[in-house]
């Protein structure tokens, strides 16, 4: 195996990132504050619209943690969380001593099922505990059914903390993901559609909420000439250097979305004639996915081979692929958490595979990927 590895989703620099980083060094703004942080936040606010106020933070996980604090979640509270997601969606609930209650997916978007969500709310209220927040996740860039989820949330007056870690550039009803909930979060980890190396953001509806976020993220220092603290704070602010990378990345965000969607279309067209394989695709015109990752399910009974067989075939060719997120209610660490659903996420995990989707895939790399797929599915080369 002498060919270079093809990664699932690797960082893709646009070219101007170094200019902003150099500026930070030249002006000695090597700190978790500075003009790049302010500029990056403004770039995101302009991009997201909806009168958004953005606080740039050290990670998406930090944003979720602060979001829960701002929603008043405390020890003993319950928070409804999508089960099919990365563990970072659920871990901050436990940081606060609160308890996650997991909700299954629906089959069209693979995201939080509005029916299961309402079932969970009713049952938790009947058990004497009204959930304090709802965390839906726009999985792999595919928007949730936000109309239905917002309707349920409004009916029971439970705020939404919208996990948009994977969906910057995705739209629902022509509105940016991350701007529907009372709060939203973004991630700029190295594998995301744009990156700041590591980083995230909290999307707020009011400036005073952003200001409170920044206060908590900078150790909650009171306005005094000495160091005084009336609240517990955190070291969660994004550095000016990392924010400089983000400013350069914002210049190519739309290009990255276009390239990911084009790669997705290649996969979609390829699998259109293969029985037993389904591609996660927009259900209707309300949905516009950045297709951060293209994901498929393989029905082994129809295809005669499993998703694991395909993963190993790609691995043999030094091409990375990955099973879908293992649902949180199946994770050992959350084995005692309540779960509401009918097995959709479990089946998706069993049959699903994420395919290489980077915006920086070369023509030769794309050819290598599809050569393996053609041989695996016995399609003519």
N, C-alpha and C positions, 0 to 999 in steps of 0.2 A: 504494500500500500504506500505509494510514493506521491500521490496527489495531495495537494493541500486540502485541509479540512474545510468543508462548507458548513458554516454555522447557521443555527436556526434564525438568529436575529442579532447581528453584530452592529456596533456603533458605526455611524456613517457621517463623517465630517463634511461640512460644506465648503470650507476654505477660509472663512473669515473669523473663525473662532479664535485663532491665535492673535489676531489684531486686538480683540477685546481683552484677552489674557495678558498680552504684552503691556497694554495700557494700564492694567491693574498693577503689574510689577513696576512699570516706569513711574507711576504716581504713588507707589508704596501702599496701595489699598489692598493689602494682603490680610483681610479680616472678614468676619461675617457681617459686613456692612460695606456700603460704598456705592458708587454710581452704577456699576454693573448690576447690583441687586435691584436697585430702583428701576433701572432701564429694563431689566428682564421682567419684572413685575408689570411694568407699563405695557410692554410688548404683549404679554399674556392677556392683560385686561382688554387691550384693543382687539386681540384675536378672538377672545371668547364673547365679547360684547355683553349684552344683557345687564349693563351697569355693574359689572363684576369688579370686585376688589380682591387682589391676589397677594398672599403672603408667601414669599419664597422660603422654603424650609430645607432641612438636610435630607429628608426622604419622604416618600409617600406614607410610610408607616408613622413617621412623626406627625404628618398632617392628620392622619386618622386619629391618633392619640389626642392631639389638641382639639380636633373636631368633637370628639366625644366629651371632653372636658367642657367645652363651650356649650354643649347641649345639656349639660348638667348631670351627666351619667356618673353615678357613684357606686361604691361597694354595695353589693346585694341587688343592684338593678339588673334588669334583663334587656338585652339588645338583640333585635332580629337581624340576622346576617345571612346572606346568600351562602349556601353550602358549597356549591361548585365555584371555588375561587382559590387564590393563593392564600397561604396562612396569614399573611400580613393584614388581610381584611379583618380577621378575627382576633389576632393576638392582642391588639390594643384594648379590646374589651376586657380581657383578663388583667391587663396592666392596672386597671382601675378597681379590680376586685369585683367587677360586674360579671354577668353570666351570659354567654352567647346562646341564642336559640336559632337553630339552623333551618333554613327554608329551601325547599327543592327548586329545581329548574323547570321551565316549560320547554317544549320540544322545538319551538320555532326559532327562538334566539339563544337558547341554552342558559338564559338568565333567570333571575328570580321570578317564580310563578306567582302572579297576582292572586290566584285562587288559593294556593297553599299559604300565601302570606296572610290572607284574611282568616283562613282557618286557624293559623297559628295565633293571631291576635285574639280571636274570640276565645280560644282555649286558654291562653295565658290569663286573660281577664277573668274567665270563669274560675281559674285557679287562684285568683286574688292578687295577681301581679300584672299591671299594665306595662308593656315594654316602653322603654324610654326613647328608643331610636330605631331606625330601619337603615340597614346598609345594603343596598342593591349594588351590583357590580356589572359594568359594561364589559363583558367577557370577550377577550381577544379583539376588542375594538367594536364589537357588535352592540349597538344601543339596546338597553332594556325596553320593555313595553311601559314606557314612562307614563302614558296617559292612565293606564289601568293601575299602576303602582301608586301614582300620585292621588288617584281617586280613593284608594283604600287608605292611604296615609291620612288624607284629609278627613275622611269619614271618622276615623278614630283619634284624630288630632295627635299624631305621632310624627315628629320631624324626621326628615330623610337626610342622611349623610351619604352622599353619592360618591361611590368609589369609581373614579374615572382614570385610574392609574394606567389603563391600557388603551384609553380611547380619546386622547387628544387628537383633534381633527375629525372625529366622528360627530354626526348630527342626527337629531331626532326631530322631525317636523321643522327642519331648517334651523334648529337651535342647538348650540354646542353642548355636547355632553359635559357634565360637570357644573352646569348652571341651572339645573332643575331643582335640586334639593335645597334645604335651608343652608347647607354647606356642601362643598364638593372637594374632592382631592385629586391631585395629579401626581404622576411619578415621572422622573427623568433618569431612572436607572439606566445602566449601560446598554441594556437590550431593548429599550423602549423606542418609540418612533422618532423622538429626539432625546438627547441625553445631556446632562450636565456632569457626567461621570457618576455621581450619586446625587440625588436631590429629589425634591418634591414641592408641592405647593398646596395651600388651602385656599379654596375659592369661596369668598364671602359675599353676602348680599348687601351689607352695610359697611361703611368705612370704619365705624367704631368697633365692629367685630374684627376687621383686619387689624386694627390698632391693638386690640386685646390679644390677638394671636401673636403679633410681634412681641408684645410685652411678655407673654408667657414663654415665648421661644428664646428670649434673651435673659433668662434667669429671673424674670419677674422682679426686676429692680425698681423700687419706688423712686419717685421724683424727689431726690434729696441729694445734698452735696456729698454725703457718705453712702456706703453700701447698706441699704435698708430693704428688707423684704417682708411684705405682709402676706404674700402668697407663695406657694411652691412653684418654682419656675423650672425651665428646661433649657438645655443647650441645643436648640433645634434650628437655628438660623442657617440659611445657605451662605456659603462663603462668596466673597466678591469675585474670586478666581473662577469658581465653578459657575457662577452666574454669567461670567464672561463667555464661557463655552455655550451656555444657554442662549445668550443674545445672538451668537453666530448661528446656532441651530434654528432659531426662530426664522431666520432668513430663508431656510430651505425646508421648513415644515411642510408647506403645501406641495413641494416637489416630492418629498418623501411619501406623503399620502398618495399622490398620483402613481408613484412607482410601486407602492405596496398593492394598490388596487389593480394595477396592470398585472402584477404577478398572480394575484388572486384570480383574475379573469383567465389567465393561462390554465391554472389548475381547474377552474370551474368548467372550462371548455373541454379539457382533457377527460374529466370524469363524467361528463354529460352522457356518454355512451357506455359507461361501465355499470352494469347492474350490481347492486349491493353496496355501492359507495355513495355517500351523501356528503356534500360540502356545505358548511355553515355559510349561508348567504342571506342577504336582506330579504325578509318576508314580503315587504311591500314598499311603496314609495315613501313612507314615513321614515324609513331607516336609511342612513348613509354611514357605512362603516369605513374606518381607516384601514381595515383588514391588517391590523398590526401583525397578526398571524393568521394564515389560512389553516383551517382545521377540518378534518374529515372524520367520518365514522365508516368502519368496514364491517359489514354483516358477514361473519365467517361462514354461516350456513349457505349463503349465496355465492360468495367469492371463492370459498374453499381454502382461504388463507386468512390469517388474523392480522389485526393492527400490529401485533408484536412481530409477526413474520415480516411485515413491511419495514418496521423500525430496524430490525436486524439486517435486512437487505440494504437499506440506506447506510447503516453503520459500516457494513462491509465495504462500501464504496467511499468511506470517510465523509459521510454526509450526516449531519446532526438532524434528528427529529426527536419528538418528545411526546409521551402520553399526555392526555389532558390533565388538568389539575385533579388530584384525588380529592373528592368531596370532604369537607371539613368534618361531617358527622361520621366519616369512616376513619378519621385520624385517631390514633391511640390517645393523643393528648386531650381530645375532646369527646372521648367515648361516653362520658356521662351526660353530655349536653342533649337537650330535647331536639327533636327533628320532626319536621312536618313535610310530607311529600309522598310520592308513590313510586319512587325508584328511577326517575328520569336521569338524575345526575349520576347514579350508580351505573346505569347502562351506558351513558355517554363516556364515563371513565373507562369502562371495560372495552369499548369499541373504538375510542377516539384517538386521533394522532394529530399533532401539530407538525406542519411541514415547513421547510426553510422558506422564509418570507422577507428577508432583508431587502431594503431599498438599494443596497449596494451590490446585489448579485450581478456578476458579469454574464455576458452571453454564453461563455464557455461553461460557467458554473450551472447556469440554467439548463444547458444541454446535458450536462452530467446528471442532473436531477431527473430529467425526463427520460433519459436513457434507462435509468434504474426502474422508473415507474413503468415504462413500456415493457421491459423484460418481465417485471413482476406480474403485470396484468395481461401479459401475452398479447400486447398490441403491436401492430406492425411498426417496425423501426423506419 
